[in-house]
């Protein structure tokens, strides 16, 4: 393991995702019948870009279909994600999308970008050059949809790309949220000095995604970890990649605030360590939490400035107030609802998307 970046050492968690698409769309069509196939060339509809193992997309899609709204879904990790053809006519900024066994549809009124990670693309070839090319082209195909002027996004890919963790910290400070003392570095001397000056310890975490996918469907978790001066030997390999080092903030409890549009659902999360959500979910407990109006206002302003429609905020409640850790523009919530039936994020997301679809229909 000595050749791995510091954060990848001793990361015992990994998972295998399904090798084939679960074909959720076909199952939903059989379940809801004509209600899912009522779209015409003129009816507003939702396009979901995700991967097969996405419980949130499953729940939202079913509830939208039950309310009479149309949607189509592309799972990037399907064995052959080629059910979409896209044409954008010069000057009209309009597209026609064709899915297998359906008629051509006008541009989607709403695009919901979830876990559409091109590293999960499974082209039916083994040539690494062709695989890399296919992944790159799928990424550009999604970006090309930004040309659709009337289409609403949850969330725009360029907004997600621009909102790295360092940008998040700066924006959180701008909207009045407290942030931990932070260092981003791969300089071992600076890292040692930062840890030495942080008596409560330091949390180290990735600059990018929490998961590494070296091959489609095989994910390795790279989670935050608490380090102290006793970890100096391991830090010898910290030079391989810049990482985020934040002073540990003693706190009363952790809070997850899920924001969709103007709606906020906040919960308290009780867990012994940051990775418990993935490694020991049975030991994690959640309960509804009331955020003060000032914090709610800061979160909503954060989303507006970041050009996001959705965000899952991680906060710490300390004796002095709330401290911002990060926001995940594609954060999951089904696990919260499974812990406490009074938590209703799915309903908020469905209502928000339905509102966007209805607005598109009114505007023609």
C-alpha positions, -999 to 999 in steps of 0.1 A, spaced: 0 0 0 30 23 2 25 36 -33 -10 49 -26 -19 85 -16 -22 91 21 -60 91 20 -62 58 3 -42 39 29 -61 15 50 -94 24 33 -111 -9 38 -144 0 22 -152 -10 -13 -183 -21 -32 -193 -38 -64 -222 -22 -82 -244 -42 -106 -227 -50 -139 -259 -45 -159 -286 -19 -159 -315 -28 -136 -338 -17 -164 -359 3 -139 -376 22 -167 -391 -10 -181 -403 -21 -147 -419 12 -140 -436 11 -174 -451 -22 -166 -462 -9 -131 -477 23 -142 -488 14 -177 -499 43 -199 -493 69 -173 -456 66 -180 -460 66 -217 -484 94 -222 -458 119 -234 -462 134 -268 -439 157 -289 -454 187 -269 -457 175 -233 -430 186 -208 -409 158 -194 -380 150 -171 -346 135 -182 -328 117 -154 -290 112 -159 -277 87 -133 -266 51 -128 -285 19 -121 -281 18 -84 -298 50 -75 -326 47 -50 -334 84 -50 -340 84 -88 -362 53 -84 -384 69 -57 -387 103 -75 -395 87 -109 -422 64 -95 -439 93 -76 -438 116 -106 -453 88 -128 -480 83 -102 -489 120 -105 -491 118 -143 -457 133 -152 -434 118 -178 -397 111 -175 -369 92 -192 -338 79 -175 -303 71 -187 -281 49 -165 -245 56 -174 -234 21 -162 -258 2 -184 -240 -24 -206 -246 -2 -236 -259 33 -227 -268 41 -263 -306 46 -260 -302 83 -266 -297 101 -298 -293 139 -297 -297 165 -324 -293 203 -319 -304 223 -349 -283 254 -356 -301 286 -347 -331 270 -331 -314 257 -299 -338 228 -299 -332 191 -297 -350 159 -305 -343 129 -283 -351 94 -292 -354 65 -268 -358 29 -279 -394 19 -285 -407 55 -280 -414 84 -303 -391 113 -306 -395 139 -279 -389 176 -278 -362 190 -255 -367 179 -218 -382 206 -197 -360 195 -168 -328 176 -166 -319 160 -132 -282 153 -131 -274 127 -105 -246 101 -105 -238 103 -142 -201 96 -138 -184 88 -172 -159 65 -154 -189 41 -151 -195 39 -189 -193 3 -201 -188 3 -239 -189 -32 -254 -152 -32 -263 -120 -37 -245 -97 -13 -264 -86 12 -237 -83 40 -264 -119 34 -275 -131 32 -239 -115 65 -230 -129 80 -262 -165 68 -254 -163 82 -219 -150 115 -231 -178 118 -257 -205 110 -232 -192 137 -210 -193 162 -239 -228 150 -249 -241 159 -214 -225 193 -216 -240 199 -250 -274 198 -234 -265 231 -217 -273 247 -251 -310 240 -245 -322 275 -234 -356 265 -220 -344 235 -201 -341 237 -163 -313 218 -145 -310 201 -111 -280 208 -111 -261 223 -141 -229 203 -147 -208 235 -150 -222 248 -117 -212 214 -100 -178 215 -117 -171 251 -105 -181 243 -69 -151 224 -56 -145 221 -19 -122 251 -17 -148 272 -36 -174 260 -12 -154 272 18 -150 306 3 -187 309 -6 -198 296 29 -177 324 45 -192 349 21 -228 340 32 -219 342 69 -213 306 78 -184 297 101 -158 274 85 -130 254 101 -94 266 98 -82 249 66 -51 240 47 -49 226 11 -15 211 5 8 182 -4 38 199 13 48 177 42 64 206 61 33 227 59 11 198 68 32 189 99 31 226 111 -7 227 105 -13 195 126 11 207 153 -8 240 156 -42 221 159 -44 206 195 -78 191 188 -66 172 158 -70 176 120 -95 160 97 -80 152 62 -103 147 32 -103 146 -5 -105 176 -28 -128 157 -52 -152 128 -50 -154 105 -20 -152 74 -43 -125 62 -67 -137 40 -96 -107 24 -112 -130 2 -133 -167 4 -140 -188 -8 -111 -159 -12 -86 -159 17 -61 -134 25 -33 -145 49 -6 -121 76 4 -135 91 35 -125 119 59 -102 107 87 -89 123 119 -51 126 121 -28 138 149 10 142 153 11 104 159 3 99 121 35 117 110 50 85 96 20 79 73 21 115 62 54 108 45 32 98 15 10 129 16 31 145 -11 15 123 -38 -17 144 -39 -29 177 -24 -56 171 1 -78 192 24 -66 195 61 -91 211 85 -88 217 122 -112 193 140 -141 213 154 -155 199 187 -193 198 183 -225 189 200 -240 171 170 -238 168 132 -265 182 110 -275 173 74 -296 200 57 -311 190 23 -322 219 3 -343 218 -29 -355 251 -42 -367 270 -12 -374 239 9 -351 227 36 -352 194 54 -327 192 83 -318 162 104 -294 154 133 -270 125 126 -255 105 154 -225 84 145 -192 75 160 -170 82 130 -174 99 96 -174 67 76 -201 50 96 -227 60 71 -211 37 45 -194 10 67 -217 7 97 -251 22 87 -269 2 113 -251 22 140 -262 56 126 -293 73 139 -311 104 125 -337 127 139 -354 159 126 -337 191 134 -349 228 134 -324 252 119 -325 289 130 -338 314 104 -304 330 100 -287 297 91 -316 288 67 -311 321 50 -274 315 46 -280 281 30 -305 295 5 -282 323 -4 -254 299 -8 -274 278 -33 -285 309 -53 -249 322 -56 -237 287 -65 -265 285 -92 -277 252 -76 -313 240 -73 -303 212 -49 -277 207 -23 -271 184 8 -252 205 34 -231 190 62 -229 212 92 -216 209 128 -236 224 157 -211 237 183 -216 256 215 -212 288 195 -234 280 165 -232 262 132 -200 254 112 -201 246 75 -182 215 63 -193 210 27 -223 207 3 -229 178 -20 -248 188 -52 -259 152 -58 -262 140 -22 -283 110 -14 -312 110 11 -330 77 9 -309 64 38 -322 93 59 -358 84 51 -352 47 59 -340 57 94 -369 79 102 -402 78 84 -410 114 93 -382 127 71 -398 136 37 -371 147 13 -385 127 -16 -418 145 -14 -400 179 -15 -379 169 -46 -410 155 -64 -430 186 -57 -401 209 -69 -397 189 -102 -434 188 -107 -436 226 -103 -409 231 -129 -427 208 -153 -460 226 -148 -443 259 -152 -428 248 -185 -462 236 -197 -478 270 -188 -450 289 -207 -454 267 -237 
